[in-house]
Amino acid sequence: MHEVSLCRQLAAAVARATGGREVETVYVDVGQLRQVVPAAMGFAWTFVVKGTALEDASLEMRTLPAELACRACGASSRLGSDLGFDCRACGSPETVLTSGEQFVLTAVDVRTPPPPTTVRPGARLTRGKEIAMGRFHRHDDGTVHVHEHDDEGHGHEQDEHGHDEHGHGEHGPGTHSHDGLPRTGSAELDQLIGDHSGYGTGRERIEILEDIYAENDRLAAANRRALDAAGVRAVNLMSSPGAGKTTLLARTLAALEGRLRVGVVEGDIETPLDAERLAGYGAKISLLNTGDGFGGECHLDAPMVATALRGLDLSSLDLVIIENVGNLVCPAEFDVGEHRKAMVFSITEGEDKPLKYPVMFRAVEAVVLNKMDLAPYLDFDRALFLRNLRAVNPDAVVIEASARTGAGVDAWIDWVTQDSRALDRITPHG
């Protein structure tokens, strides 16, 4: 679940902000469209901080509603339960989100311990005595004695110190001393130690306002710069498990072999199975299993892709396709440094998915409507799907295809190879 990844980034942000101070409470604002489940977030936080300095810190999460502004009429409105993005006032699809995608660490409460009860070193006392180390000890009745330690050390034997032999009930208002030093309560010692009676462990709130995705986005920008410097375009390809993403990618590599130099970042939680399926088409493959050192995440993020890109010689490539982990939630939330995003959607998944997973469908520029060869055998309502898609993302390119038969794949290849520096070398399909 993506809540684990978010909590890891949140914990890192808290640690940076507090510098090792003891944290009591962490406060975050989460937008409605982040699709964070509060119960899952709480469980993930407990899991992530266990055994760390934040183990005792509680998490307070506030969910912020998604709000829209209409370019056509200027009205503002909140996203409804149907998650349609049309203006509630005039029905125009020309709207922009003004809230709902935040994930912000807003503040933390840290404990403020009382200042230590110490004696100022070098202070002058009665009869010329001097405290060099500022040491003291306290009896059971609260009486504090200050000691001057010499080179021979300071012992607490009965015959030397006499804790059992002198009763504190015998102390009068006068001065009880060791080596002539004043007892607590004297004006001179109070001046040295100071009055700490009003101090207690307190709480301080630190206002932060840090976007939890900021560090990921910084690394994504670095990935994009590395790709740009090599003249390589990158496409982030996403889908749910079993939608046909790898089959479509195999078709793509077969069609481009010898015509375009392609690299693939093959993301999955475990196993090299998909990477093995893509071998033999002349593409360079960099396998990235998130279960191998990345916590088994259900998505790729910018640091992971940075690692995978090191396995590709970008100077020898024209195009990199990043096959993300199969998931309709988490992958859409992380910029990995790609230039464009696309998704594969199987018609077996149902017409309502754009409304159920609006972040994914809104994030992409192209939707490959896959497994169209099964349309005669299903009651898939194509018009309803397109209507739901347009309510979420009116600008997405829709490519109807069958990765199994190859129908419609040419249109996908035309889209995926746009902006490539080697576009002039690609011969037209036909």
Secondary structure, 3 states (H helix, E strand, C coil): CHHHHHHHHHHHHHHHHHCCCCEEEEEEEEEHHHCCCHHHHHHHHHHHHCCCCCCCCEEEEEEECCEEEECCCCCEEECCCCCCCCCCCCCCCCEEEEECCCEEEEEEEEEECCCCCCCCCCEECHHHCEECCCEEEECCCCCEEEECCCCCCCCCCHHHHCCCCCCHHHCCCCCCCCCCCCECCCHHHHHHHCCCCCCCCEEEEEEEEEECCHHHHHHHHHHHHHHHHCCCEEEEEEECCCCCHHHHHHHHHHHHCCCCCEEEEEEECCCCHHHHHCCCCCCEEEEEECCCCCCCCCCCCHHHHHHHHCCCCHHHCCEEEEECCCCCCHHHHCCCCCCEEEEEEEHHHCCCHHHHCHHHHHHCCEEEEECHHHHHHCCCCHHHHHHHHHHHCCCCEEEECCCCCCCCHHHHHHHHCCCCCCHHHCCCCC
